[in-house]
């Protein structure tokens, strides 16, 4: 990535570097997060920016969707604690009142449109910028977790994929983007939270739904990319990578893939019912300190070993080791993939 100077990121919690943490007054993500990230360490985009000395421009918001006109994500809002200019800028795009407990976050489409205003004034680095979109999971999850979403249009996988393609088109048309990476969906059937919540048949349905979306996304972006040879649009197959990590956990040196790094038990259980003596990995280095979780966790164990490699941080988000793997993959796409006729 030596020829790049900037990375511009749009998306949801998989790429949020602290915006929702500020909007929510620290209510989201869970305690134990790294500087407001949905992880216990730097995200893949942080790692890329630091490693390759890139200017990191990031518009991602936790729980964001592709297009709020179809379905929008909601997050807790704490007006007293959310006073930074960055947060105020985000909230200016929302219909927010002090009485509201939840607010809509900017979707990927809104994030890109906001960036285009900045880009028009600062377009000198056009050919030196990598654009990345990490989103889609919330759109397809909304129908089964409707409390955290405003669903405005009927659910349609193909339409969601096409809306993602339209967002890429915005970058091509408005910013003359040359290099774009779009994440497909992670294997939702392997999310620790869904393993706990759903039976095998339900998770098989999740898998089929995820694969269908990924198929539609690739189809939509292949069609878009073929329109111009001067554009490089690449789908990063994070689904395949995480499946490989789960299948070959020992090769990656991973803790059992269904285990997660940290849990906020206060959210799941009343404090007076279960009192756990545990320490966050950042503050406890004793490798003998392993605290089993309560039986309700179905075998999921909280381990507090700083040097252990975890695939998942919480029920739905990747731990820092997985973030490093993803960052390396994106770097390889840029170094080896762009310019290849088989990029999609």
C-alpha positions in Angstrom: 0.0 0.0 0.0 3.0 2.3 -0.4 1.3 4.3 -3.2 -1.6 5.3 -1.0 -1.8 8.3 1.3 -5.5 8.1 2.6 -8.0 5.5 3.7 -11.7 6.6 3.8 -14.1 4.2 5.6 -17.9 4.0 5.7 -19.9 1.5 7.6 -21.3 0.1 10.8 -19.8 -1.2 14.1 -17.3 -3.2 12.2 -15.6 0.0 11.3 -16.8 2.6 13.9 -13.8 4.1 15.7 -15.8 5.8 18.4 -18.7 7.8 17.0 -21.5 5.9 18.7 -19.5 5.6 21.9 -19.6 9.4 22.0 -23.2 9.7 20.9 -24.3 7.2 23.5 -22.3 8.7 26.3 -20.4 5.5 26.6 -23.4 3.2 26.7 -22.3 1.5 23.5 -20.1 -0.4 22.8 -19.9 -2.6 25.9 -17.4 -1.9 28.7 -14.0 -3.3 28.0 -13.9 -1.8 24.6 -10.8 -0.2 23.1 -11.2 3.6 22.8 -14.8 3.3 21.8 -14.3 0.6 19.2 -16.5 -2.5 19.0 -13.4 -4.6 19.9 -10.8 -5.1 22.6 -8.1 -3.5 20.4 -7.6 -1.4 17.3 -9.8 -2.2 14.3 -8.6 -3.4 10.9 -8.8 0.2 9.6 -6.7 1.5 12.5 -4.1 -1.1 11.9 -3.9 -0.4 8.2 -3.6 3.4 8.8 -0.9 3.0 11.4 1.1 0.4 9.5 1.1 2.2 6.2 1.1 5.8 7.6 -2.3 6.6 6.0 -4.5 9.5 6.9 -7.6 7.8 8.3 -10.9 9.4 7.5 -13.8 7.5 9.0 -17.6 8.1 8.9 -18.7 4.7 10.2 -21.4 4.5 13.0 -22.3 1.4 15.0 -25.6 -0.1 14.0 -25.6 1.8 10.7 -27.5 0.4 7.7 -27.0 0.9 3.9 -29.9 3.2 3.3 -32.1 4.7 6.1 -34.9 5.1 3.6 -35.4 1.3 3.8 -34.2 0.5 7.3 -32.3 2.6 9.8 -30.3 1.6 12.9 -30.9 3.0 16.3 -28.4 3.7 19.1 -28.7 5.0 22.7 -28.5 8.8 22.9 -27.0 10.7 25.9 -27.3 14.5 25.2 -25.5 15.5 28.3 -22.4 13.5 27.5 -22.4 13.9 23.8 -21.1 17.4 23.3 -18.1 17.1 21.0 -18.2 18.8 17.6 -17.8 15.4 16.0 -20.9 14.1 17.7 -22.8 17.3 17.0 -22.0 16.9 13.3 -23.4 13.4 13.3 -26.6 14.4 15.2 -27.3 17.3 12.9 -28.3 14.7 10.3 -30.8 13.1 12.6 -34.2 13.9 13.9 -33.2 14.1 17.5 -34.8 15.6 20.7 -33.6 15.5 24.3 -36.5 13.3 25.2 -35.5 10.5 22.8 -33.6 7.6 24.2 -32.7 6.2 20.8 -31.7 8.0 17.7 -31.1 7.0 14.1 -27.4 6.9 13.0 -26.3 8.0 9.5 -26.5 5.2 7.0 -23.7 4.4 4.5 -25.4 6.5 1.9 -25.6 9.5 4.2 -22.0 9.0 5.3 -20.8 9.0 1.7 -22.9 12.1 0.8 -21.4 13.9 3.8 -17.9 12.9 2.6 -18.5 14.2 -0.9 -19.0 17.7 0.5 -15.5 17.5 2.1 -14.0 15.8 -1.0 -15.1 18.6 -3.3 -12.9 20.9 -1.3 -10.0 18.5 -0.9 -9.6 16.4 -4.0 -5.9 16.6 -4.5 -5.4 13.0 -3.2 -8.0 11.4 -5.5 -5.8 8.7 -7.0 -4.0 8.0 -3.7 -7.1 7.0 -1.7 -8.5 3.6 -0.7 -12.2 3.6 0.0 -13.8 0.9 2.1 -17.4 0.0 2.9 -18.1 -2.4 5.8 -21.9 -2.8 6.2 -25.0 -4.9 5.5 -25.3 -7.0 8.6 -27.7 -4.7 10.3 -29.9 -4.5 7.2 -30.4 -8.3 7.1 -30.6 -8.7 10.8 -33.2 -5.9 11.4 -36.3 -8.2 10.8 -35.4 -10.4 13.7 -34.1 -7.7 16.1 -36.6 -4.9 15.2 -36.3 -3.1 18.6 -33.0 -1.5 17.5 -34.2 -0.5 14.0 -36.8 1.5 12.1 -38.0 -0.8 9.3 -39.6 1.3 6.6 -39.7 -1.0 3.5 -40.3 -4.7 3.1 -37.2 -6.9 3.5 -35.5 -7.7 0.2 -32.0 -9.2 0.1 -31.4 -8.3 -3.5 -32.5 -4.7 -3.0 -30.1 -4.3 0.0 -27.2 -5.6 -2.2 -28.3 -3.2 -5.0 -28.3 -0.3 -2.5 -24.7 -1.2 -1.6 -23.9 -1.0 -5.3 -25.5 2.4 -5.5 -23.3 3.6 -2.7 -20.3 2.4 -4.6 -21.7 4.3 -7.6 -21.8 7.4 -5.5 -18.1 7.1 -4.8 -17.4 6.6 -8.5 -19.5 9.4 -9.7 -19.0 12.0 -7.0 -15.4 11.4 -6.0 -14.0 9.7 -9.1 -12.9 6.9 -6.8 -10.3 4.5 -8.3 -9.9 1.9 -5.5 -12.8 0.6 -3.5 -13.1 -2.5 -1.2 -16.5 -3.7 -0.1 -16.8 -6.3 2.7 -19.4 -9.0 2.2 -21.3 -10.4 5.2 -19.6 -12.3 8.0 -20.9 -15.8 8.7 -23.8 -14.7 10.9 -24.5 -18.4 11.8 -21.2 -18.4 13.6 -21.8 -15.3 15.7 -21.6 -16.4 19.4 -24.7 -14.5 20.1 -26.7 -16.4 17.4 -25.3 -19.7 18.5 -26.7 -19.0 21.9 -30.1 -17.6 20.7 -30.9 -20.0 17.8 -31.2 -23.7 17.2 -29.3 -25.5 14.3 -32.2 -25.1 11.9 -32.5 -21.4 12.5 -28.7 -20.9 12.1 -28.9 -22.9 8.8 -31.4 -20.4 7.6 -29.1 -17.6 8.7 -26.3 -19.2 6.7 -28.4 -19.5 3.6 -29.6 -15.9 3.9 -26.0 -14.7 4.3 -24.8 -16.6 1.3 -27.6 -15.4 -0.8 -26.8 -11.8 0.1 -23.1 -12.3 -0.6 -24.0 -13.8 -4.0 -26.3 -10.8 -4.9 -23.7 -8.3 -3.7 -21.0 -9.9 -5.9 -23.3 -9.9 -8.8 -24.3 -6.2 -8.4 -20.7 -5.1 -8.0 -19.4 -7.2 -10.8 -21.8 -5.5 -13.1 -20.8 -2.1 -11.9 -17.1 -2.7 -12.0 -17.3 -4.0 -15.6 -18.5 -0.7 -16.8 -15.1 0.9 -16.6 -11.6 -0.6 -16.7 -10.2 2.4 -14.8 -12.0 1.5 -11.7 -11.0 -1.2 -9.2 -13.9 -2.5 -7.1 -13.1 -5.5 -4.9 -15.3 -7.6 -2.7 -13.4 -8.7 0.4 -14.7 -12.2 1.3 -14.6 -11.9 5.0 -17.2 -14.8 5.1 -14.6 -17.2 3.7 -11.8 -15.9 5.9 -13.8 -16.3 9.2 -15.0 -19.8 8.1 -11.4 -20.7 7.5 -10.4 -19.4 10.9 -13.1 -21.4 12.6 -12.3 -24.6 10.7 -8.5 -24.3 11.4 -8.6 -22.7 14.8 -5.5 -24.5 16.0 -3.5 -23.4 12.9 -4.3 -19.8 13.8 -3.6 -20.4 17.5 -7.1 -19.5 18.4 -9.0 -20.1 21.6 -12.1 -22.3 20.8 -14.0 -20.2 18.3 -17.3 -20.1 20.2 -15.6 -18.5 23.2 -15.6 -14.7 23.4 -13.0 -12.4 24.9 -15.1 -10.3 27.2 -18.7 -10.1 28.4 -20.6 -7.4 30.2 -22.5 -9.6 32.6 -24.3 -6.6 34.1 -26.3 -6.3 30.9 -27.3 -9.9 30.8 -27.9 -10.6 34.5 -28.9 -8.6 37.5 -25.9 -7.8 39.6 -27.4 -9.2 42.8 -28.1 -12.6 41.1 -24.6 -13.3 39.8 -21.5 -11.8 41.1 -18.4 -12.7 39.1 -14.8 -12.0 40.1 -13.0 -11.3 36.9 -10.6 -8.9 35.4 -10.3 -7.4 32.0 -7.4 -8.7 29.9 -5.8 -5.2 29.8 -5.4 -5.2 33.6 -4.7 -8.8 34.5 -1.8 -10.7 33.0 -2.0 -13.8 35.2 -2.4 -16.6 32.7 -3.9 -18.8 35.5 -6.8 -16.4 35.9 -9.6 -18.2 34.1 -13.2 -17.6 35.4 -15.9 -19.9 34.0 -19.1 -18.1 33.1 -22.5 -19.1 34.6 -24.2 -22.2 33.2 -26.7 -20.1 31.2 -23.9 -19.2 28.8 -24.0 -22.8 27.4 -20.3 -23.4 27.7 -19.1 -20.0 26.6 -16.2 -19.1 28.9 -14.7 -15.8 29.9 -10.9 -16.0 29.8 -8.7 -13.2 30.9 -5.4 -14.1 29.4 -3.8 -11.2 27.6 -1.8 -13.3 25.2 -4.5 -15.7 24.1 -6.0 -15.3 20.7 -9.7 -14.9 20.4 -11.8 -14.8 17.3 -14.7 -12.8 18.9 -14.7 -9.9 21.3 -18.3 -10.1 22.3 -21.4 -11.9 20.9 -21.2 -10.1 17.5 -17.9 -8.4 17.0 -14.3 -9.5 16.2 -11.5 -9.5 18.7 -8.2 -7.7 18.1 -6.5 -10.8 16.7 -9.2 -11.2 14.0 -8.9 -7.5 13.3 -5.2 -8.0 12.5 -6.0 -10.9 10.1 -8.5 -8.8 8.3 -6.1 -5.8 8.0 -3.5 -8.1 6.5 -6.1 -9.4 4.0 -7.0 -5.9 2.9 -3.3 -5.0 2.5 -2.9 -8.0 0.3 -5.9 -7.0 -1.9 -4.4 -3.6 -2.4 -0.8 -4.9 -3.1 -1.7 -7.9 -5.2 -5.3 -7.6 -6.3 -6.0 -4.2 -7.8 -5.5 -4.2 -11.5 -6.4 -7.9 -11.8 -9.2 -8.8 -14.2 -10.5 -11.3 -11.7 -10.9 -8.8 -8.9 -14.6 -9.7 -8.4 
